């Protein structure tokens, strides 16, 4: 009996240690980013983007983004978005309340962005939950911010960092007074693994399968 208990304890300890822990990052400089995703690649101000869609990081990682059945808007601070991103920043607006999922073809070490709800003059909370390639929940991080029209880059930043390069997807959400709120997010800052990203030809072949997989995962998480 004692041996059985010891064996069970060792198995549980191994299982607990086999998944990386994640930590919250609220200062962009602490993310150690070496890559990024600029939403301006999707089009100019007020461009409608169907969900799900794929985008490329600066270093070539493939990123898939889904918003349920709702389209996204690409909008620009100072034109169609009068919030507190930096003037001229291109941001991605989810158009409707609820979470947005972002998947990475090659798992990463960390990712973060600035977020702002559509409502001004309110406090808000940001949540990021990270998952590995097996869809195991690695943990949730959160922070708060104040939504203003100052156009001064003060939109709250939140990132999630893993102790190893195993973040395959994140689910992000913004709430005001405990209720989901439509929001915009700025460009993604990413810490890629030292192994780098795939060749462009490999990424092209992966786009269709990745988008289909993202859609299935998003529906299952909401069911």
C-alpha positions in Angstrom: 0.0 0.0 0.0 2.8 2.4 1.0 4.6 1.6 -2.3 1.4 2.4 -4.2 1.0 5.7 -2.5 4.7 6.6 -3.2 4.3 5.7 -6.8 1.1 7.8 -7.1 2.9 10.7 -5.5 5.8 10.5 -7.9 3.5 10.3 -10.9 1.5 13.4 -9.7 4.8 15.3 -9.0 6.1 14.4 -12.5 2.8 15.5 -14.1 2.8 18.8 -12.2 6.3 19.5 -13.2 5.9 18.6 -16.9 3.9 21.7 -17.6 5.6 25.1 -17.6 4.3 27.8 -15.3 3.3 31.2 -16.6 3.7 34.7 -15.2 2.1 38.1 -15.8 4.1 40.8 -17.6 2.7 44.4 -17.3 5.8 46.2 -18.5 6.5 45.7 -22.2 10.3 45.9 -21.6 10.1 42.8 -19.4 8.7 40.6 -22.1 12.1 40.3 -23.8 10.3 40.4 -27.2 12.2 39.6 -30.4 9.2 39.5 -32.7 5.9 41.3 -33.3 2.7 41.2 -35.3 1.6 44.5 -36.8 -2.1 44.6 -37.7 -1.6 47.1 -40.5 -0.6 44.2 -42.7 -4.4 43.4 -42.8 -5.3 46.7 -44.4 -5.9 50.4 -43.7 -8.3 52.1 -41.3 -11.8 50.5 -41.1 -10.8 47.4 -43.1 -13.1 44.5 -42.2 -11.3 41.1 -41.6 -13.3 37.9 -41.6 -12.8 35.5 -38.6 -10.7 33.4 -38.5 -7.8 34.9 -40.3 -4.0 34.4 -40.5 -1.3 37.0 -40.1 2.5 36.8 -40.2 4.9 37.9 -37.5 7.9 40.0 -38.4 10.1 36.9 -38.1 7.7 34.8 -40.1 5.7 32.9 -37.4 2.1 32.2 -38.5 -0.6 33.6 -36.2 -4.3 32.6 -36.5 -6.9 34.8 -34.8 -10.6 34.0 -34.2 -13.6 35.9 -32.9 -16.4 33.4 -33.1 -18.8 34.4 -35.9 -17.9 38.1 -35.7 -15.6 40.0 -38.1 -12.8 42.2 -36.9 -12.0 45.8 -37.8 -8.6 47.2 -38.4 -8.7 50.7 -37.1 -6.3 53.5 -36.3 -5.8 55.5 -33.2 -6.8 59.1 -34.0 -9.0 58.2 -36.9 -11.7 55.6 -36.2 -10.4 54.9 -32.6 -10.3 57.8 -30.2 -8.7 55.9 -27.2 -5.4 55.9 -25.4 -3.2 54.0 -27.8 -0.3 56.1 -29.3 -1.4 58.4 -32.2 -1.3 56.5 -35.5 -1.2 53.0 -33.9 -3.1 50.4 -35.9 -5.2 48.2 -33.6 -7.5 45.2 -34.0 -11.1 45.7 -32.9 -13.3 42.6 -32.1 -16.6 44.4 -32.7 -18.5 42.4 -30.2 -18.2 41.2 -26.5 -16.4 38.0 -25.8 -13.0 36.4 -26.0 -10.6 36.3 -28.9 -8.3 33.4 -29.5 -4.8 33.7 -30.9 -2.8 30.6 -32.0 0.8 30.3 -33.0 2.1 27.8 -35.6 5.4 27.6 -33.7 4.9 27.8 -29.9 6.4 30.9 -28.2 7.9 31.9 -24.9 5.9 35.1 -24.3 3.3 37.4 -25.9 1.6 40.6 -24.9 -0.2 43.7 -26.2 -2.0 46.8 -25.1 -5.7 46.6 -24.7 -8.6 49.0 -24.4 -12.4 48.5 -24.1 -14.7 50.4 -26.4 -16.2 52.4 -23.5 -14.3 55.5 -22.3 -14.0 56.8 -18.8 -14.2 53.4 -17.2 -11.8 51.0 -15.4 -11.3 47.6 -17.0 -9.7 44.2 -16.5 -7.7 42.2 -19.0 -7.4 38.4 -18.9 -5.0 36.2 -20.9 -5.2 32.4 -20.6 -2.3 30.4 -22.2 -2.5 26.9 -23.6 0.2 24.5 -24.8 0.0 22.4 -28.0 -1.9 19.7 -26.2 -4.6 22.3 -25.3 -3.6 22.1 -21.6 -4.4 25.3 -19.6 -1.1 26.8 -18.5 -2.7 29.5 -16.4 -4.4 32.9 -16.5 -2.9 36.3 -16.0 -4.7 39.6 -15.4 -4.3 43.3 -14.9 -6.4 46.5 -14.8 -6.4 49.8 -16.7 -8.3 53.0 -17.2 -9.9 53.7 -20.6 -9.5 57.3 -21.7 -9.3 59.3 -25.0 -5.9 60.7 -24.1 -4.1 59.2 -27.2 -0.9 59.0 -25.1 0.0 55.3 -25.2 -1.4 54.6 -21.7 -3.7 51.7 -22.8 -2.9 48.9 -20.3 -0.3 46.3 -21.4 -0.6 42.7 -20.4 1.6 39.8 -21.4 2.0 36.2 -20.4 5.4 34.5 -20.2 6.2 30.8 -19.8 9.3 29.2 -18.3 9.7 27.4 -21.6 8.6 27.9 -25.2 5.3 26.1 -25.0 2.6 28.7 -25.5 0.7 27.5 -28.5 -2.4 29.7 -28.1 -3.9 32.3 -25.9 -7.4 33.4 -25.2 -7.8 37.1 -24.3 -10.8 39.0 -22.9 -11.6 42.5 -21.5 -14.2 43.2 -18.9 -15.8 46.3 -17.5 -17.5 45.9 -14.1 -17.3 42.1 -14.4 -19.0 42.0 -17.8 -17.4 41.2 -21.2 -16.8 44.3 -23.3 -15.9 44.8 -26.9 -12.2 45.9 -27.1 -9.2 46.7 -29.3 -5.7 45.3 -29.0 -2.5 46.8 -30.3 0.3 45.0 -32.1 1.5 41.8 -30.5 4.9 41.7 -28.9 6.3 38.1 -29.0 9.3 36.3 -27.5 10.1 33.6 -30.0 12.0 30.4 -29.1 15.7 30.3 -30.1 14.9 27.6 -32.7 13.3 30.2 -34.9 10.3 30.0 -37.3 9.5 27.8 -40.3 10.3 28.5 -44.0 7.6 30.6 -45.8 6.7 27.6 -48.0 5.9 25.5 -44.9 3.8 28.2 -43.5 1.8 28.6 -46.7 0.8 24.9 -46.6 -0.1 25.2 -42.9 -2.5 28.1 -43.2 -5.7 26.2 -44.1 -5.2 23.4 -41.6 -4.3 25.8 -38.8 -7.4 28.0 -39.4 -9.7 25.0 -39.4 -8.1 23.7 -36.2 -8.4 27.1 -34.5 -12.1 27.3 -35.4 -12.8 23.8 -33.9 -10.9 24.6 -30.7 -12.7 28.0 -30.3 -16.1 26.3 -30.6 -15.2 23.6 -28.1 -14.0 26.1 -25.5 -17.2 28.0 -25.7 -19.5 25.0 -25.6 
